[in-house]
Amino acid sequence: MTQQAGIARTDADYRRIGISPDVVAEWEDGARTDGRRGTYEWWYFDAHLDDGATLVVIFMTKDLSTPGKPLSPMIRLNLDVPGGPQYNVIQDFPATSFSAGTDRADVRIAGNVFSGDLAHYEIRADVGGVRVDVTLDAEIRPWRPHTGYVVFGEEQDLEFSWLPAVPQGTVRGSYEVAGVRTEITGVGYHDHNWGNVGMMSIINDWYWARGQAGPYSVIASYVTAHEKYGYEPIPIFMLARDGRVVADDASRVRFEALDTYLDEKTGKPVARTTRYHYDDGDEGYVVTFTKQRDLVANTFVEQITGWRKIAARLRGVDGAYLRFTGSLTIEHHKNGETVETFTEEAIWELMYFGHARTGTLK
C-alpha cells in the first residue's frame, strides 16, 4: 500500500508552520534547520547575464547525498562563459566557518556571503579561482506553492520545503577569473530549500526550471515521489506577466517529457524537451523548455571523496544531477488560438535520486 505525498495546503498546515497564505515574511528566508544529522538546507542563486554567460551560486549546509552527516558546509558555483571556459566548482568548508541568521537570509561560509531581505540580496563568493560579487534586486514578490512544504508519509511529517524568495530580479556586479574582472548585468533568481529527511528516501526525481520570455516569468517543476509513495507526481507552477502572477494552480498543469534519451555519463533518462500545459478553460498557456546543451552532468558518487565515496557505493547511491541551458518558449492561448509567443534562453535541471525507471524513454 502506497503512502501519500503532496503539498501541505490546509488552514491547519499554515497554522502549524506559522505562515500566512498571502504574505511571505522575511524570516522565512532565514535558516530553517540547525544542521543536525538528517537535515539539509541551501540558498540558491542563478542568473542569465547580458554578456551571454550563466552563473549559479549555491550555499549548502551539506552535500545532498549525505544528509546523515552533521553540519558540513559547501559552496557550489557554475560559471559558463560563451565561447570560453566553463567553471564547475564544489568546495567544502569546516563547520565552524558557517553561520546563518533566522530572522532573514544572512548566510556566511568563511568569507563568503549570501544575504538579503526578500527585496535586495548580496552574494559574494570566492571559490575555486572564481570570485563573484553580485546584487539581486527583486522585480516579482516572493511566492511559494501553498505552504511550500512537500510532505510525505502516513503522518505527513517528512518534509521537503521550497521558497522562491525572488522569482525574478535584476542582477548587477562582477565576476573575476585569473585576475580578470568582468562587470555584469542580467536577470536573476533566488530560492531556498530545506528538509528533515534525506531526499533519496522520499523523491525519485524532479525537473525544475525557471526563466523569462517577453513580459512573462515562469517557475515550473515536476517532482516524482519515491517508489514507496507510488511515484506520485507533484507539479509546481507559477507564471507571472509584468510582475503579476497570472497562473499558479498546479492542478491545472499537464506535464510532458519528450524526446527522452539515456544520458551516457549518469545513466539517467533525460528529456530533450519538457513541456507544461496550463489549462484554465478558454484561456491557457504552454511553457516549453528545449535543451541545447549540458551545463553540469554529475553523479553523486563522483562528488564524494575518501571513505565516504566507498560507503556511498556500498549503499548503492545512484543519484545524479544535471543542469541544462536552452530555449524557453511561452505561448498564451485564448479560445483555441495562440495570441502571444515569446522565446528566450533559460536554465533548468534534472535531479535524479533513484535508479532509472524502466519505460521512461520516449
N, C-alpha and C positions, 0 to 999 in steps of 0.2 A: 504493500500500500504506500502510495507516494504521500509526501508531506507538502504543505503549502509553501509557496514562495510568491512574494509580491511586494508592492509599495504600501507602507503604512499610511493610511489616509483618513481614519476616523477622527471624530472630535476627541475621543479618549486618547488617541495616539498623540495629537497635538498637545493635550494637557500633560501627558506623561513626559514628553520630551521638553515641554516648556517653551514652545514656539508658537508664533501666530500664523494662521493660514495666509494672511495677506501681506505681512511685512517681514523682511529678513533683517534681523538685528545684527549689529556689528560683532557681538561676541560669538555669533555662530561661525565666524571665520577664524576664531581663535582655536587654541588647542582643545581637542575633544577627547583625547586619550592621554594617558600618562606614560606611555612607552613600555608598560609591563608586557610580559610574555603573553602571546595570543592576540595582542592588539597591533594595529598599524595605522599610519596616518601619512598623508602627503599633501603638499601645496604645489599646484601645477600651473605653469605659465607657458603659453606659446604665442608666436607672432609670425605673421606674414609681413615681411619688410618691403618697403618701396623699392629697394635695390634688387628684389627678386630672391633674397635669402629667406630661409626659415630658421626660427630659433625656438628651442624648447628648453625650459629650466624647471627641474622638479626637486624640491626639498622633501626628504623622506625620513621617517623615524627608523625605518629598517627595510631590508630587501623583502619584496612581496613573497618570495619563495620560501622565506624562513620566518614566518610571523611568530614562531615559538621562541625566538631569540629575545633577550632583553633589549633595551634601547641600543640601537646600532645605527646612528645617523649616516645618511649618504646623500650625495647630490648627483643627479643625472643631468647632463647637458648635451644637447644636439644642436649643432650649427651647420647648416647646409648652404654653401655659397655657390650660386650658379656659375658653371664653368670653372669652379675652383675646388678646393678640398672639402671634405666632409669630416666634421669632428663629432665623434660619439664618445662622451666621457662618463665614466661611473667612478666616483671617488668616495671612499669610506672615511669616516672621521670618528674619533673617540667619543664615547657617550658624554664625557664631561664638557665637550665643546658645544653641546646642544642646549638651547633654551627656547621656550615658546610661551607667549602670553595667552591667557584665557579670555581676556576682555576684547581682544581684536587679533587680527593676524600680525604677529610680530615674532618671526622665527629666525633664530640665529644659529648658524653652524660654523664654528670657528669665526673667521672674519666675514662670513657670507651672510647676507640679509635678504629676507622675504617679508616685507612689512607693508601694511595698508589698512584702510578703514572703509572698505566697500566702494569708495569713490576714487581714491588715489593710492597707488602702490609704488614702492621702490624695491627693485630686485637687483641685488649685486652679488655676483659670484665670480670667483677666480679659481678655476679647477682645470687640470689637465692642459695647462698652457693657453687656455682661453679665458679672457676676462670680459665680463658682461656687466654693464651698468645702465639700467633702463628704468623708465617710469611707465606706468599704465594708468590712464585716466578713463573711468567708466563712461560709456555712452548709453548703455542699457542697464536698467536697475537690476539688482540681484534677483535670481529666480531659482526655484527648486521644484522638482516634481513632487507635489503634495508636501509631505514632511521631509522628503529627501532620504528617508530611511527605507532601504530594501531589506525586508525581514524574511527569515527562513525558519522552518521547524514547527513542530506542533505548538510550542509555546510562543512562537514568533519572537524569540529572544536572541536569535543570531542575526547580527546586523552588519550591513554594508551601506555606508551613508555617503551622500554626494550633494555638494552645494556649488552650483555655478555662480560664484560671487560676482564675477564680471563677465557676462555673456559676450560682450564686445566692448573694446576700448581703444583709445589712441595710445600708441607706443612711441616714445622718444628716448634717445640715449646713444649708446655706443657699444661696440664690441672690439676687442683688441686681441690680435694673434701675432706672435713673434715680433712684438714691439710696434706693429702697425695698427693704428686705431682707425675705425670706420664709424662715422656718425650715421645714425639710423633713425628712420621714422617708419611707422607702419600701423597695422591693425592687430590687436592682441586679445587675449582671453585668459581668464584665471578661474580655476575651480579647486575645490578642497574635498578630499576623501578621507574616510576613516572607518574602522570597523573593530569588532570584538571577537572575530573568528577568522581563521585562515581562509582566504578566498578559494583556495583549491578544494576545500571541503563543501562549498556551497554553490560555486559558479563553475560552469563548464567553459564558457567563452563569452566574449562580448565584442561587438563592433561599437565604436564610439567615434563621433565626428562632430566637427563644428566648422562654420565658415560664413562668409559674407558674399552675396552676389546682388548687385544693384542696391535697392533700398532694403533688401532682406538680410536677416541674420538668422542662422539656424544652429541649434544644438540637437543632435539626434543620436540615439543609442539603442542597441538591441541586445539585451542581456539574455543568455540562455542558462537557466539554473542547472545545477549538478544533476547527474542521473538519478540520484535518490529522491530528487524533487520532480521527477518526471520530465526533465529537460524543459521545465515551464518557461515560456517566453515572457520577457518583461520589457516591453518597448517604452522608451522615454523620448519625448519630442517637444521642442519649443521652436516656434517660428515667429520672428518679430519683423515688422515693417516700419521703417523710420523710427526705430526705438520702441515701438509699442507692440506688445505680444498680440498676435492675431490667431495663433493656433497652438494649443498645448494640451489637448485632451488625447492622451496616448491610446485610449480605447478606440479612437477613430483611425489609427495607424495600421497600415498593412506593409510588411517589410518583405523585400526580395533580396536574395544574394545570388547574383547571376555570373555566368562565365567563370565558374569556380575551378581552380586547379590546385594540385598538391605542391606546396612550397618545398623546393628541393632541400633547403637547409634545415628547416624546422619540422618538416613532415606534416604541417597543418594545412587544412583546406582553406584557401584564400579566394575570396570573390573579387574579380576584377571590377565588378560594378555592384554597388549596394544602392538600393532604392527604397524610399519611404513614401508611401501614398497616404495622403491625409484627406479623408472624405467627410465633408460637412454639408451633406445634402446637395444643393445646387451649386455649391462652391467647394473647391478643393485645391490641393497643392501636390505636386510631385517633386521630391527632392532627390537628386541623383548624384552619387559620388563615383567618378570613373578614375580608376587608378592609372597613373603614368609610370611611377617607379617607387621603389622602396627607399625610405629614409633609414629605417632600422629593421633588422630581422635577426633576432637573437633567441636562443634557447635559454631557459632559466639556469640550467646546469653550467653553461659556459661562462655565466656571470659570477659564479661562486668559485672561491679559491680554497686550497688546502683540504683539510679533513672534511669540511662541510660539503665540498664537491662529491667526495666519495660517499658521504652519508646520504646526500640527495639522490645519487644514482641508486643506492641500495633501497631507498624508499620509493623508487620508481617515479621520481619527479620528472614530468614530461611536458612542462609548460613552455610557452613561447610568447614573445612579444614582437609584434610587427607594427611599424608606423609607415604610412604612405603619404605621398603627395600626388595630386592630380586635379581634375576639374570638378567643380560643384556647379550643377545646373538646377535652378529653382523655377518651376513652372506654376503659374496661377491659372486655374480653370474656373469658368463660370458657365453654367448650363451646357456643359459638354464642350465648350470652346476654350482654346488657350488664349488668354488675354494678355499675359506677360511671360517673358522668358529672359532669364539673366544667367550668365555663366562667368565664374571666376575660379581662381586656384583655391585649394583647401588642403587641410591636413586631417587625417583620421587614423585610427588604429584598430588592430585586432589583438585582443588579449586572450590567449588560449591556455586555460589551466589544465584541462583534462586531456585524455587521449583523443586523437582524431576520431570523430564519429563516422561510422560507415553510412553510405548513402547521402553524403553531403556534397558530392561533386555533381555539378550540373553543366 
